[in-house]
Amino acid sequence: MIQSVTGDRRFTVPLFTIDEAAHHLGLPRTTLKDWTHRQAGPAPLVHRIVNPKAPRAASLPFVAVIEAHVLRGFRDLGLSAQGLRQSVANLRENLNDEYALATRKVATDGVDLLVDMSQHGQPAEWTRAADTQMAIREVIQDYLQFVYWETDRYAKRLRLKTYQGADVIIDPRFAFGQPVLERQKIRIEDILDAFWAGEGYVTIANEFGVKADEVEAVVRSATRPRAAA
């Protein structure tokens, strides 16, 4: 690892359970759980706090959410489970960073490495996009556009792709890392609490100073069916 992350809340403070993170990211729970156990070089595909305070307590820090978001893009390339692990292990080794998926270099050196791996058949399980550099770049860049980077090279904020019609972010600096509307920093949980209490979209919008269509988008996204395994 290039720099110490000791004391950095992005890496050390658990924010979500696997269920919560999977729903926010639009991933099957079983997929995300598997990623937290599958080794890829020096660490699991997705980092987690090994000994949470309680069995059902949050165990995924912010960096894990970024890793899972980027891995979803990798999965869209058609990699098998083995190919996914080998690709991430190679990225971590070549970028000299076990948190390579959460660093800005994955958007530059990392994509170039993926292209090179596909051209040389390493791993050989590429089933889509392996025949063209442009396809790989487009798929990965589609996911990386939702990531905001800190000056220290690691991610600082993620805009959630699953919330269509509302700019919802996860940023450890706001609301203890829980999802909020990007502009107003209103917690998604507060909007949903008002909705479950029976308040209409317009009433909620007026109460929190947001747009009614943002409220509707939050509710629609939060109540969508869970992703299938």
SVG drawing of the C-alpha trace seen along z (x, -y; Angstrom):
<svg xmlns="http://www.w3.org/2000/svg" viewBox="-50 -25 54 44">
<polyline fill="none" stroke="black" stroke-width="0.4" points="0.0,0.0 1.4,-3.4 0.3,-5.4 -1.0,-4.7 -4.8,-4.8 -4.6,-4.4 -7.1,-6.8 -8.7,-7.7 -12.5,-7.2 -13.0,-6.3 -11.1,-3.1 -11.7,-2.5 -15.3,-3.5 -18.0,-1.0 -21.0,-2.7 -23.2,0.0 -24.3,3.6 -24.0,5.8 -27.8,5.6 -27.8,1.8 -24.8,1.3 -26.2,3.9 -29.5,2.1 -27.9,-1.4 -25.7,0.0 -28.3,2.1 -26.4,5.3 -27.6,8.7 -26.8,9.2 -25.3,12.6 -22.9,11.1 -21.7,8.4 -21.3,10.9 -19.3,13.1 -17.0,10.2 -16.2,9.5 -14.9,13.1 -13.2,13.7 -9.5,13.0 -7.8,11.0 -4.2,10.6 -3.5,9.1 -7.2,8.5 -10.8,9.5 -12.3,8.1 -14.2,5.7 -12.7,4.7 -14.7,5.1 -14.2,4.5 -13.4,8.0 -14.8,7.7 -17.8,5.4 -19.3,4.4 -22.2,6.9 -23.0,9.7 -25.5,7.6 -23.7,4.3 -22.3,2.3 -19.1,3.8 -18.5,2.0 -16.5,-1.3 -16.7,-3.9 -13.8,-2.4 -15.8,0.9 -18.7,-0.9 -16.4,-2.4 -14.8,1.0 -18.2,2.7 -19.4,-0.1 -16.3,0.3 -16.5,4.1 -20.0,3.9 -18.5,2.2 -15.9,5.0 -18.7,7.5 -20.4,5.8 -17.3,6.6 -18.4,10.3 -15.6,11.5 -16.1,14.8 -15.7,15.0 -12.1,16.3 -11.4,13.6 -12.7,10.9 -10.5,12.0 -7.4,12.3 -8.0,8.9 -8.3,7.2 -5.2,9.0 -3.2,7.9 -4.4,4.3 -3.4,4.2 0.0,5.7 0.7,3.5 -0.5,0.3 1.2,1.3 -2.0,0.6 -4.5,3.0 -7.1,0.2 -6.4,-0.2 -10.1,0.0 -10.7,-3.2 -7.9,-5.2 -7.9,-7.7 -5.2,-5.6 -7.8,-2.9 -9.3,-5.4 -5.9,-5.7 -3.3,-3.1 -5.9,-0.6 -8.0,-0.8 -4.8,-0.5 -3.9,2.6 -7.3,4.1 -7.0,3.5 -3.5,5.1 -4.8,8.1 -7.7,8.6 -5.3,8.5 -3.0,11.1 -5.8,13.4 -4.9,12.8 -7.3,13.8 -8.9,15.8 -12.4,15.5 -13.3,12.2 -16.5,12.9 -17.4,9.4 -15.4,6.3 -12.1,8.2 -11.9,7.6 -11.9,3.8 -10.1,1.2 -13.0,-1.2 -15.6,1.2 -13.5,1.7 -13.0,-2.0 -16.6,-2.9 -17.9,-0.4 -15.4,-1.3 -15.7,-5.1 -19.5,-4.8 -19.0,-3.7 -16.0,-6.0 -18.0,-9.1 -19.9,-8.7 -16.8,-8.8 -15.3,-12.0 -11.6,-12.0 -9.7,-13.5 -6.3,-15.2 -4.6,-12.2 -5.7,-10.1 -8.4,-8.1 -12.1,-8.5 -13.9,-10.9 -17.5,-10.8 -19.8,-8.4 -22.9,-9.5 -25.3,-6.6 -26.1,-5.4 -29.3,-3.6 -31.1,-6.8 -32.4,-8.0 -33.9,-11.5 -32.1,-12.6 -28.5,-13.3 -27.8,-11.1 -24.3,-10.8 -22.4,-8.9 -19.7,-11.1 -18.2,-10.3 -18.0,-14.0 -21.8,-14.4 -24.5,-12.6 -22.0,-10.1 -21.6,-8.7 -25.3,-7.9 -26.8,-8.7 -27.9,-12.4 -29.1,-14.6 -26.0,-16.2 -27.0,-19.8 -29.0,-20.1 -27.3,-17.3 -30.7,-16.0 -30.6,-12.4 -32.5,-10.0 -33.6,-8.3 -35.4,-11.4 -37.2,-11.8 -38.3,-8.1 -39.4,-8.4 -41.7,-11.3 -43.1,-9.2 -43.7,-6.2 -45.5,-8.4 -48.0,-9.2 -46.8,-12.6 -47.2,-13.4 -44.3,-14.3 -45.2,-18.1 -45.5,-18.2 -42.1,-16.5 -40.5,-18.7 -41.7,-21.9 -40.6,-20.6 -37.0,-19.9 -36.6,-22.6 -36.2,-20.1 -38.1,-19.5 -41.1,-17.2 -39.7,-15.2 -36.5,-14.6 -38.7,-13.2 -40.5,-11.0 -37.2,-9.7 -35.8,-8.9 -38.9,-7.0 -39.1,-5.2 -35.4,-4.1 -35.6,-3.1 -38.6,-1.0 -37.5,0.7 -37.4,4.6 -34.1,6.0 -31.6,7.0 -31.8,10.7 -28.9,12.9"/>
</svg>
